[in-house]
């Protein structure tokens, strides 16, 4: 079985940002993504009821050359203004032609 090296970009943000984030990812060339509800706690403690709708987690499997573009967009348009965090993980993907 052949595996393809890719990156997984994970974004956790306010649920109200979902349509904006998804539109930006699509404009940047992300071929697909998964959105799921998210909750938890971090350095600022646990958020409870401060923002209507809670949080979402968006995951996208992408080629290396698009990762910096995604992170730059988040750094410029989201991090300074919203409760949002992102990280990148290495992945070995089956059916790499889909990503």
MOMO-V983878 format. One record per helix or strand of 3 or more residues. SS is the DSSP state (alpha for helix, beta for strand). FROM is the first residue (numbers start at 1). TO is the last residue. If there is no record, write none. Layout:
((SS & FROM & TO) (SS & FROM & TO))
This chain:
((beta & 4 & 14) (alpha & 15 & 27) (beta & 34 & 38) (beta & 55 & 62) (alpha & 64 & 77) (beta & 84 & 93) (alpha & 96 & 98))
